Amino acid sequence: MYRITEDCVACGSCLSACPVHAIKEGEPYIISGKCTSCGDCVEICPVEAIVKVQGPGDL
């Protein structure tokens, strides 16, 4: 699972990159539970504001 940090500049790049539309506008943008952890958003973020967070499946 990924999380968008306060470094987000709300450019919208991640919105179009997400194949399952799991990202919503906000301050900062928000990744919902629909996230499949594909990493497309991480690769396209120009300010590296998206980070992987440890979840139950990563223990």
GROMACS elastic network, one bead per residue, 0.5 to 0.9 nm:
[ bonds ]
;  ai    aj funct       b0    kb
    1    31     6  0.86137   500
    1    33     6  0.83350   500
    1    35     6  0.65932   500
    1    36     6  0.72418   500
    1    37     6  0.52073   500
    1    38     6  0.88551   500
    1    39     6  0.89516   500
    1    51     6  0.86070   500
    1    52     6  0.58910   500
    1    53     6  0.57284   500
    1    54     6  0.70799   500
    1    55     6  0.66745   500
    2    31     6  0.69970   500
    2    35     6  0.77303   500
    2    37     6  0.67204   500
    2    39     6  0.80703   500
    2    41     6  0.89848   500
    2    42     6  0.84198   500
    2    50     6  0.64959   500
    2    51     6  0.54571   500
    2    53     6  0.54662   500
    2    54     6  0.85046   500
    3    29     6  0.89611   500
    3    30     6  0.71909   500
    3    31     6  0.62181   500
    3    49     6  0.83053   500
    3    50     6  0.55917   500
    3    51     6  0.54235   500
    3    52     6  0.63169   500
    3    53     6  0.65539   500
    4     7     6  0.78686   500
    4     8     6  0.67082   500
    4    28     6  0.66973   500
    4    29     6  0.63083   500
    4    30     6  0.62524   500
    4    31     6  0.69658   500
    4    49     6  0.56159   500
    4    51     6  0.64194   500
    4    52     6  0.89302   500
    5     8     6  0.59684   500
    5    28     6  0.67435   500
    5    29     6  0.82944   500
    5    48     6  0.88574   500
    5    49     6  0.51982   500
    5    50     6  0.60904   500
    5    51     6  0.73049   500
    6     9     6  0.82091   500
    6    27     6  0.78178   500
    6    28     6  0.58269   500
    6    29     6  0.88281   500
    6    49     6  0.71541   500
    7    28     6  0.78935   500
    7    47     6  0.70688   500
    7    48     6  0.77324   500
    7    49     6  0.51162   500
    7    50     6  0.85074   500
    8    11     6  0.78461   500
    8    27     6  0.80723   500
    8    28     6  0.57269   500
    8    29     6  0.70990   500
    8    45     6  0.86387   500
    8    47     6  0.70089   500
    8    48     6  0.80589   500
    8    49     6  0.51905   500
    8    50     6  0.78958   500
    9    12     6  0.84594   500
    9    27     6  0.89290   500
    9    28     6  0.76554   500
    9    29     6  0.88611   500
    9    47     6  0.76540   500
    9    49     6  0.83262   500
   10    13     6  0.81862   500
   10    25     6  0.76824   500
   10    26     6  0.80611   500
   10    27     6  0.77957   500
   10    28     6  0.69097   500
   10    29     6  0.67186   500
   11    14     6  0.80136   500
   11    15     6  0.89558   500
   11    45     6  0.86350   500
   11    46     6  0.85914   500
   12    15     6  0.52920   500
   12    16     6  0.71195   500
   12    17     6  0.89813   500
   12    25     6  0.81507   500
   12    29     6  0.86888   500
   12    45     6  0.88513   500
   13    16     6  0.58648   500
   13    17     6  0.64345   500
   13    41     6  0.76850   500
   13    44     6  0.65305   500
   13    45     6  0.63823   500
   13    46     6  0.80435   500
   14    18     6  0.61345   500
   14    23     6  0.72406   500
   14    40     6  0.77643   500
   14    42     6  0.77729   500
   14    43     6  0.89128   500
   14    44     6  0.64849   500
   14    45     6  0.62787   500
   15    18     6  0.57410   500
   15    19     6  0.88814   500
   15    21     6  0.68556   500
   15    22     6  0.80582   500
   15    23     6  0.57490   500
   15    24     6  0.72674   500
   15    25     6  0.82340   500
   15    41     6  0.78060   500
   16    19     6  0.77053   500
   16    21     6  0.78266   500
   16    23     6  0.89848   500
   16    41     6  0.86332   500
   17    21     6  0.83806   500
   17    40     6  0.59515   500
   17    41     6  0.56795   500
   17    44     6  0.71510   500
   18    21     6  0.52801   500
   18    22     6  0.65724   500
   18    23     6  0.70220   500
   18    35     6  0.84587   500
   18    38     6  0.84568   500
   18    39     6  0.85673   500
   18    40     6  0.63067   500
   18    41     6  0.60695   500
   19    22     6  0.79698   500
   19    38     6  0.86528   500
   19    40     6  0.81052   500
   20    23     6  0.84816   500
   20    34     6  0.69701   500
   20    35     6  0.70298   500
   20    36     6  0.77094   500
   21    24     6  0.78570   500
   21    31     6  0.89760   500
   21    32     6  0.88285   500
   21    34     6  0.77927   500
   21    35     6  0.81186   500
   22    30     6  0.81844   500
   22    31     6  0.55378   500
   22    32     6  0.51420   500
   22    33     6  0.71291   500
   22    34     6  0.52318   500
   22    35     6  0.53572   500
   22    36     6  0.84871   500
   23    29     6  0.68068   500
   23    30     6  0.55472   500
   23    32     6  0.61995   500
   23    34     6  0.86935   500
   23    35     6  0.80648   500
   24    29     6  0.57432   500
   24    30     6  0.51982   500
   24    31     6  0.64259   500
   24    32     6  0.74936   500
   25    28     6  0.73511   500
   25    30     6  0.64562   500
   26    30     6  0.62172   500
   27    30     6  0.79059   500
   31    34     6  0.78966   500
   31    35     6  0.67385   500
   32    35     6  0.60517   500
   33    36     6  0.82936   500
   35    38     6  0.77970   500
   36    39     6  0.83843   500
   37    40     6  0.82962   500
   37    52     6  0.85047   500
   38    41     6  0.80336   500
   38    42     6  0.88887   500
   39    42     6  0.51890   500
   39    43     6  0.64903   500
   39    44     6  0.89501   500
   39    52     6  0.87557   500
   40    43     6  0.53145   500
   40    44     6  0.64882   500
   40    45     6  0.88183   500
   41    44     6  0.53158   500
   41    45     6  0.60695   500
   41    50     6  0.73160   500
   42    45     6  0.54901   500
   42    46     6  0.88254   500
   42    48     6  0.68919   500
   42    49     6  0.78493   500
   42    50     6  0.55281   500
   42    51     6  0.72184   500
   42    52     6  0.86839   500
   43    46     6  0.83038   500
   43    48     6  0.82783   500
   44    47     6  0.89966   500
   44    48     6  0.84308   500
   45    48     6  0.53912   500
   45    49     6  0.66518   500
   45    50     6  0.70903   500
   46    49     6  0.79411   500
   47    50     6  0.84448   500
   48    51     6  0.76797   500
   53    58     6  0.89946   500
   54    57     6  0.79594   500
   54    58     6  0.58066   500
   54    59     6  0.74236   500
   55    58     6  0.53361   500
   55    59     6  0.70475   500
   56    59     6  0.57895   500
